[in-house]
Amino acid sequence: EEQAATRKTTVAELQPRVSLLLVVGPHCKACEAQWKVLSNWSVSGGLPIRAIAKELVTLADSSIALSYPRVIDQLDIKELPSLYLIEPTSGYLTRLGSGLLSEEEIVTRILRLVPQDDGAPKGGPPDGHPSSSTGLLRARAPK
C-alpha cells in the first residue's frame, strides 16, 4: 500500500512533463478496453492521454482518436493497442507496450523510465521488447 502511494506521487510529479499516446484502430475491442483503463486512470490522477489512429476513430465514450497515419507508419506499429510515453515539449517518446495493459503494468513501466538519483534509468526496456529503449527515444510525436 505504501509502495502504491509512492508510485502515485511519482506519477503525479510527471504530469506536467509527460503524457501517454495510445494508438488504436477501428473495431478494436482491446483498444476500447485500453482506452477505458487509461481514461479512468487519467481522471483519478494518472497522466494525460491522447488517442490516435491511421484513420479517424470514434471510441465508445465518444472520444475521438485523431488521424495520424504518417506517425503510425514511422513507429512501425504491428499490434494494437500500442502505448507510448511522450514528452510533448521535446517530441521524445518511448514505447511502453502493445496489447491490453493494466494500470499497474503501465505505472510499473513508466517508473522504470524515471531516472534514479544518478540520472540512470531504473530498469531495462519497459515492455521487455528488444527494440524498446530504456530512455525516451527521439521521434516526432503529433502535436
Contacts in CASP RR format, 6 or more apart in sequence:
PFRMAT RR
TARGET T0000
AUTHOR 0000-0000-0000
METHOD contacts of the structure
MODEL  1
EEQAATRKTTVAELQPRVSLLLVVGPHCKACEAQWKVLSNWSVSGGLPIR
AIAKELVTLADSSIALSYPRVIDQLDIKELPSLYLIEPTSGYLTRLGSGL
LSEEEIVTRILRLVPQDDGAPKGGPPDGHPSSSTGLLRARAPK
7 107 0 8 1.000
7 111 0 8 1.000
8 45 0 8 1.000
8 46 0 8 1.000
10 111 0 8 1.000
10 114 0 8 1.000
11 45 0 8 1.000
11 46 0 8 1.000
11 47 0 8 1.000
11 107 0 8 1.000
11 110 0 8 1.000
11 111 0 8 1.000
12 45 0 8 1.000
12 46 0 8 1.000
14 47 0 8 1.000
14 110 0 8 1.000
14 114 0 8 1.000
15 45 0 8 1.000
15 46 0 8 1.000
15 47 0 8 1.000
15 48 0 8 1.000
17 87 0 8 1.000
17 89 0 8 1.000
18 47 0 8 1.000
18 85 0 8 1.000
18 86 0 8 1.000
18 87 0 8 1.000
18 88 0 8 1.000
19 47 0 8 1.000
19 48 0 8 1.000
19 49 0 8 1.000
19 50 0 8 1.000
19 85 0 8 1.000
19 86 0 8 1.000
19 88 0 8 1.000
20 38 0 8 1.000
20 42 0 8 1.000
20 47 0 8 1.000
20 48 0 8 1.000
20 49 0 8 1.000
20 50 0 8 1.000
20 83 0 8 1.000
20 84 0 8 1.000
20 85 0 8 1.000
20 86 0 8 1.000
20 96 0 8 1.000
20 106 0 8 1.000
21 49 0 8 1.000
21 50 0 8 1.000
21 51 0 8 1.000
21 52 0 8 1.000
21 83 0 8 1.000
21 84 0 8 1.000
21 85 0 8 1.000
21 86 0 8 1.000
21 93 0 8 1.000
21 141 0 8 1.000
21 142 0 8 1.000
22 31 0 8 1.000
22 34 0 8 1.000
22 35 0 8 1.000
22 38 0 8 1.000
22 49 0 8 1.000
22 50 0 8 1.000
22 51 0 8 1.000
22 52 0 8 1.000
22 65 0 8 1.000
22 81 0 8 1.000
22 82 0 8 1.000
22 83 0 8 1.000
22 84 0 8 1.000
23 51 0 8 1.000
23 52 0 8 1.000
23 53 0 8 1.000
23 72 0 8 1.000
23 75 0 8 1.000
23 77 0 8 1.000
23 80 0 8 1.000
23 81 0 8 1.000
23 82 0 8 1.000
23 83 0 8 1.000
23 84 0 8 1.000
24 31 0 8 1.000
24 32 0 8 1.000
24 34 0 8 1.000
24 35 0 8 1.000
24 51 0 8 1.000
24 52 0 8 1.000
24 53 0 8 1.000
24 57 0 8 1.000
24 59 0 8 1.000
24 65 0 8 1.000
24 80 0 8 1.000
24 81 0 8 1.000
25 31 0 8 1.000
25 53 0 8 1.000
25 54 0 8 1.000
25 55 0 8 1.000
25 57 0 8 1.000
25 65 0 8 1.000
25 80 0 8 1.000
25 81 0 8 1.000
26 53 0 8 1.000
26 55 0 8 1.000
26 57 0 8 1.000
28 80 0 8 1.000
28 81 0 8 1.000
30 80 0 8 1.000
30 81 0 8 1.000
30 99 0 8 1.000
30 100 0 8 1.000
31 59 0 8 1.000
31 80 0 8 1.000
31 81 0 8 1.000
32 59 0 8 1.000
32 60 0 8 1.000
33 100 0 8 1.000
34 81 0 8 1.000
34 83 0 8 1.000
34 99 0 8 1.000
34 100 0 8 1.000
34 101 0 8 1.000
35 51 0 8 1.000
35 59 0 8 1.000
35 60 0 8 1.000
35 61 0 8 1.000
35 63 0 8 1.000
35 81 0 8 1.000
36 60 0 8 1.000
36 61 0 8 1.000
37 100 0 8 1.000
37 101 0 8 1.000
37 102 0 8 1.000
37 103 0 8 1.000
37 106 0 8 1.000
38 49 0 8 1.000
38 83 0 8 1.000
38 106 0 8 1.000
39 49 0 8 1.000
39 61 0 8 1.000
39 63 0 8 1.000
40 103 0 8 1.000
41 47 0 8 1.000
41 103 0 8 1.000
41 106 0 8 1.000
42 48 0 8 1.000
42 49 0 8 1.000
47 85 0 8 1.000
47 110 0 8 1.000
50 66 0 8 1.000
50 142 0 8 1.000
51 57 0 8 1.000
51 59 0 8 1.000
51 63 0 8 1.000
51 64 0 8 1.000
51 65 0 8 1.000
51 66 0 8 1.000
52 65 0 8 1.000
52 66 0 8 1.000
52 67 0 8 1.000
52 68 0 8 1.000
52 71 0 8 1.000
52 72 0 8 1.000
52 142 0 8 1.000
53 65 0 8 1.000
53 66 0 8 1.000
53 67 0 8 1.000
53 68 0 8 1.000
53 72 0 8 1.000
54 67 0 8 1.000
54 68 0 8 1.000
54 69 0 8 1.000
54 72 0 8 1.000
55 67 0 8 1.000
55 69 0 8 1.000
56 64 0 8 1.000
56 65 0 8 1.000
56 66 0 8 1.000
56 67 0 8 1.000
57 64 0 8 1.000
57 65 0 8 1.000
58 64 0 8 1.000
58 65 0 8 1.000
59 65 0 8 1.000
66 142 0 8 1.000
68 142 0 8 1.000
71 140 0 8 1.000
71 141 0 8 1.000
71 142 0 8 1.000
74 139 0 8 1.000
74 140 0 8 1.000
75 82 0 8 1.000
75 84 0 8 1.000
75 95 0 8 1.000
75 139 0 8 1.000
77 98 0 8 1.000
78 98 0 8 1.000
79 98 0 8 1.000
79 99 0 8 1.000
80 98 0 8 1.000
80 99 0 8 1.000
81 98 0 8 1.000
81 99 0 8 1.000
81 100 0 8 1.000
82 95 0 8 1.000
82 97 0 8 1.000
82 98 0 8 1.000
82 99 0 8 1.000
83 95 0 8 1.000
83 96 0 8 1.000
83 97 0 8 1.000
83 98 0 8 1.000
83 101 0 8 1.000
83 106 0 8 1.000
84 93 0 8 1.000
84 94 0 8 1.000
84 95 0 8 1.000
84 96 0 8 1.000
84 141 0 8 1.000
85 93 0 8 1.000
85 94 0 8 1.000
85 96 0 8 1.000
85 110 0 8 1.000
85 113 0 8 1.000
85 126 0 8 1.000
85 136 0 8 1.000
86 92 0 8 1.000
86 93 0 8 1.000
86 141 0 8 1.000
87 93 0 8 1.000
87 136 0 8 1.000
88 141 0 8 1.000
88 143 0 8 1.000
90 136 0 8 1.000
91 138 0 8 1.000
91 139 0 8 1.000
91 140 0 8 1.000
91 141 0 8 1.000
92 136 0 8 1.000
92 137 0 8 1.000
92 138 0 8 1.000
92 139 0 8 1.000
92 141 0 8 1.000
93 136 0 8 1.000
93 137 0 8 1.000
93 139 0 8 1.000
93 141 0 8 1.000
94 113 0 8 1.000
94 126 0 8 1.000
94 132 0 8 1.000
94 133 0 8 1.000
94 135 0 8 1.000
94 136 0 8 1.000
94 137 0 8 1.000
95 126 0 8 1.000
95 127 0 8 1.000
95 129 0 8 1.000
95 131 0 8 1.000
95 132 0 8 1.000
95 133 0 8 1.000
95 137 0 8 1.000
96 106 0 8 1.000
96 109 0 8 1.000
96 110 0 8 1.000
96 126 0 8 1.000
96 127 0 8 1.000
97 109 0 8 1.000
97 126 0 8 1.000
97 127 0 8 1.000
97 129 0 8 1.000
97 132 0 8 1.000
98 127 0 8 1.000
101 109 0 8 1.000
109 126 0 8 1.000
109 127 0 8 1.000
110 126 0 8 1.000
111 122 0 8 1.000
112 121 0 8 1.000
112 122 0 8 1.000
112 123 0 8 1.000
112 124 0 8 1.000
112 126 0 8 1.000
112 134 0 8 1.000
113 121 0 8 1.000
113 122 0 8 1.000
113 126 0 8 1.000
113 134 0 8 1.000
113 135 0 8 1.000
113 136 0 8 1.000
114 121 0 8 1.000
114 122 0 8 1.000
115 121 0 8 1.000
115 122 0 8 1.000
116 122 0 8 1.000
121 134 0 8 1.000
121 135 0 8 1.000
123 134 0 8 1.000
124 134 0 8 1.000
125 132 0 8 1.000
125 133 0 8 1.000
125 134 0 8 1.000
126 132 0 8 1.000
126 134 0 8 1.000
END
